[in-house]
Amino acid sequence: MPAPNSPNGCFQRHGYTVERTPRKSGAGHHRAIYDQNDQQVLNRAGYDAELQFCIERGLMLKEDQVPLQTE
């Protein structure tokens, strides 16, 4: 089970599909993200871009968001 506010958690909770394809060189996978209508919304975006996508579209759980550090 992915962490609730990870990209995987947000995508799973909101009905997005994550398609993984092996990289031609190196370890890991490339990821393509599809919305509920099977339209590709992200491709090979990387973790930070996927997280930003979730934030911008309100896919995060508000109560689980970590507040910014203040000093």
FIKE-400858 format. One line per field, with one value per residue: y, z, x of N, C-alpha, C, O in turn; residue number from 0. Coordinates in steps of 0.1 Angstrom, whole numbers, plus 5000, padded with zeros to 4 digits. Layout:
n.yy	[Y; ...]
n.zz	[Z; ...]
n.xx	[X; ...]
ca.yy	[Y; ...]
ca.zz	[Z; ...]
ca.xx	[X; ...]
c.yy	[Y; ...]
c.zz	[Z; ...]
c.xx	[X; ...]
o.yy	[Y; ...]
o.zz	[Z; ...]
o.xx	[X; ...]
i	[NUM; ...]
//
This chain:
n.yy	[4988; 5021; 5052; 5076; 5103; 5101; 5102; 5077; 5069; 5090; 5089; 5063; 5065; 5084; 5072; 5071; 5056; 5039; 5032; 5012; 5009; 4991; 5006; 5012; 5013; 5009; 5007; 5003; 5019; 5036; 5058; 5062; 5081; 5079; 5093; 5090; 5088; 5074; 5091; 5101; 5118; 5124; 5117; 5100; 5118; 5120; 5119; 5144; 5160; 5145; 5146; 5174; 5176; 5162; 5179; 5204; 5196; 5191; 5165; 5156; 5145; 5166; 5166; 5151; 5164; 5178; 5205; 5235; 5241; 5264; 5289]
n.zz	[5000; 4990; 5004; 5016; 5006; 4987; 4952; 4940; 4959; 4957; 4930; 4929; 4947; 4933; 4910; 4888; 4864; 4865; 4843; 4839; 4822; 4814; 4817; 4790; 4795; 4826; 4859; 4871; 4861; 4834; 4837; 4828; 4832; 4834; 4832; 4845; 4822; 4805; 4793; 4786; 4811; 4822; 4814; 4819; 4840; 4865; 4900; 4915; 4897; 4894; 4920; 4922; 4902; 4915; 4938; 4925; 4914; 4935; 4947; 4969; 5004; 5026; 5055; 5059; 5049; 5053; 5072; 5062; 5073; 5099; 5113]
n.xx	[5008; 5007; 5022; 4998; 5000; 5019; 5029; 5020; 5000; 4982; 4975; 4963; 4942; 4925; 4918; 4936; 4958; 4989; 5014; 5041; 5072; 5101; 5133; 5156; 5183; 5200; 5186; 5152; 5121; 5103; 5076; 5042; 5014; 4979; 4947; 4913; 4899; 4915; 4933; 4966; 4984; 5008; 5042; 5072; 5079; 5091; 5097; 5094; 5080; 5056; 5046; 5042; 5022; 5001; 4997; 4989; 4965; 4949; 4949; 4960; 4958; 4946; 4948; 4970; 4992; 5024; 5032; 5049; 5082; 5088; 5108]
ca.yy	[5000; 5033; 5062; 5083; 5115; 5099; 5102; 5065; 5070; 5100; 5083; 5051; 5070; 5091; 5064; 5072; 5043; 5041; 5022; 5011; 5002; 4990; 5015; 5005; 5012; 5012; 5000; 5010; 5019; 5048; 5058; 5070; 5083; 5080; 5097; 5081; 5086; 5068; 5101; 5103; 5132; 5125; 5106; 5101; 5131; 5120; 5120; 5158; 5165; 5138; 5152; 5187; 5174; 5159; 5191; 5213; 5192; 5188; 5151; 5153; 5145; 5178; 5163; 5144; 5173; 5182; 5220; 5240; 5244; 5278; 5291]
ca.zz	[5000; 4990; 5014; 5011; 4999; 4976; 4939; 4938; 4967; 4951; 4917; 4932; 4953; 4924; 4898; 4877; 4861; 4863; 4835; 4840; 4812; 4818; 4810; 4781; 4802; 4840; 4867; 4872; 4850; 4830; 4841; 4821; 4841; 4827; 4841; 4845; 4808; 4797; 4786; 4793; 4817; 4825; 4809; 4823; 4846; 4877; 4913; 4919; 4888; 4897; 4932; 4918; 4895; 4926; 4945; 4917; 4911; 4947; 4949; 4982; 5015; 5034; 5069; 5059; 5043; 5063; 5071; 5059; 5086; 5102; 5123]
ca.xx	[5000; 5016; 5019; 4987; 5003; 5029; 5022; 5013; 4989; 4972; 4970; 4955; 4930; 4917; 4915; 4946; 4965; 5003; 5020; 5056; 5079; 5115; 5143; 5165; 5196; 5199; 5176; 5140; 5111; 5097; 5062; 5032; 5002; 4967; 4936; 4901; 4894; 4926; 4941; 4979; 4986; 5022; 5051; 5086; 5079; 5100; 5089; 5090; 5069; 5044; 5041; 5036; 5009; 4991; 4994; 4982; 4951; 4941; 4948; 4967; 4950; 4949; 4952; 4983; 5002; 5033; 5033; 5063; 5090; 5090; 5118]
c.yy	[5013; 5043; 5071; 5095; 5113; 5100; 5089; 5064; 5079; 5094; 5072; 5056; 5077; 5084; 5066; 5058; 5047; 5029; 5023; 5004; 5002; 5000; 5006; 5003; 5016; 5005; 5009; 5010; 5034; 5047; 5067; 5070; 5086; 5084; 5087; 5079; 5080; 5078; 5102; 5117; 5134; 5114; 5109; 5114; 5131; 5123; 5134; 5163; 5158; 5144; 5166; 5186; 5171; 5171; 5201; 5209; 5188; 5173; 5147; 5152; 5156; 5175; 5156; 5152; 5178; 5197; 5224; 5243; 5259; 5279; 5305]
c.zz	[5000; 5001; 5008; 5003; 4990; 4963; 4937; 4946; 4961; 4938; 4920; 4937; 4944; 4911; 4886; 4876; 4859; 4855; 4835; 4828; 4816; 4810; 4801; 4787; 4817; 4846; 4867; 4860; 4846; 4834; 4832; 4830; 4832; 4836; 4839; 4831; 4799; 4789; 4794; 4798; 4821; 4818; 4812; 4831; 4858; 4889; 4916; 4910; 4891; 4910; 4930; 4911; 4905; 4934; 4937; 4914; 4923; 4951; 4963; 4993; 5024; 5048; 5070; 5054; 5055; 5061; 5068; 5073; 5087; 5114; 5129]
c.xx	[5009; 5012; 5008; 4990; 5015; 5022; 5014; 5000; 4978; 4966; 4960; 4941; 4920; 4915; 4924; 4953; 4980; 5008; 5035; 5062; 5094; 5124; 5152; 5179; 5194; 5187; 5163; 5131; 5108; 5082; 5054; 5020; 4990; 4956; 4924; 4896; 4904; 4934; 4955; 4980; 5000; 5030; 5065; 5088; 5089; 5091; 5085; 5079; 5056; 5038; 5035; 5023; 4998; 4987; 4985; 4967; 4943; 4940; 4954; 4956; 4954; 4955; 4966; 4995; 5011; 5034; 5048; 5069; 5091; 5100; 5117]
o.yy	[5014; 5043; 5074; 5098; 5123; 5098; 5089; 5060; 5075; 5095; 5071; 5051; 5077; 5091; 5063; 5050; 5056; 5017; 5033; 4993; 5012; 5003; 4995; 4993; 5025; 4999; 5021; 5003; 5043; 5036; 5078; 5059; 5095; 5079; 5077; 5069; 5081; 5074; 5103; 5127; 5146; 5103; 5120; 5121; 5142; 5128; 5136; 5170; 5164; 5145; 5169; 5194; 5176; 5173; 5206; 5218; 5183; 5170; 5135; 5159; 5157; 5181; 5156; 5148; 5182; 5202; 5217; 5248; 5266; 5272; 5309]
o.zz	[5009; 5006; 4996; 4993; 4985; 4962; 4932; 4941; 4961; 4936; 4913; 4933; 4946; 4901; 4875; 4885; 4852; 4859; 4833; 4825; 4820; 4798; 4804; 4785; 4820; 4840; 4864; 4850; 4854; 4834; 4829; 4835; 4824; 4847; 4833; 4829; 4787; 4779; 4806; 4790; 4822; 4817; 4809; 4829; 4861; 4888; 4919; 4915; 4890; 4911; 4935; 4914; 4904; 4937; 4943; 4912; 4922; 4957; 4967; 4992; 5028; 5052; 5080; 5054; 5065; 5050; 5072; 5082; 5078; 5123; 5137]
o.xx	[5017; 5001; 5008; 4983; 5021; 5010; 5003; 4990; 4966; 4954; 4949; 4931; 4908; 4910; 4920; 4953; 4983; 5007; 5041; 5057; 5099; 5121; 5155; 5186; 5187; 5179; 5164; 5134; 5110; 5077; 5058; 5016; 4991; 4955; 4926; 4888; 4903; 4940; 4955; 4979; 5004; 5025; 5070; 5098; 5095; 5080; 5073; 5070; 5045; 5026; 5025; 5014; 4987; 4975; 4975; 4959; 4932; 4930; 4952; 4946; 4966; 4965; 4972; 5006; 5006; 5037; 5057; 5063; 5094; 5099; 5125]
i	[0; 1; 2; 3; 4; 5; 6; 7; 8; 9; 10; 11; 12; 13; 14; 15; 16; 17; 18; 19; 20; 21; 22; 23; 24; 25; 26; 27; 28; 29; 30; 31; 32; 33; 34; 35; 36; 37; 38; 39; 40; 41; 42; 43; 44; 45; 46; 47; 48; 49; 50; 51; 52; 53; 54; 55; 56; 57; 58; 59; 60; 61; 62; 63; 64; 65; 66; 67; 68; 69; 70]
//
